[in-house]
Amino acid sequence: MSKTSASNPQPDVEWLEAAADQAIAACGGDAREAVKALLIANEFLERELESQVSHGYMCGVKHGRINRYSD
């Protein structure tokens, strides 16, 4: 999160609400199906990341040794 959004979280909240609404709408209004679709997409992206970076880096990410959310 950028320093600007940290001092004013409202734009992030609005974006998140809009993204959630879009995901649910894309699944015919079914929130459970939207969650399942997002979990599948996340798994796909994790596997894609694993195939593109070193094994050592991914071990650090998976075990919390690397802070993925720093500025």
Secondary structure, DSSP 8 states (H G I E B T S, - for coil): --HHHHH--HHHHHHHHHHHHHHHHHTTT-HHHHHHHHHHHHHHHHHHHHHHS-HHHHHHHHTT-S-TT--
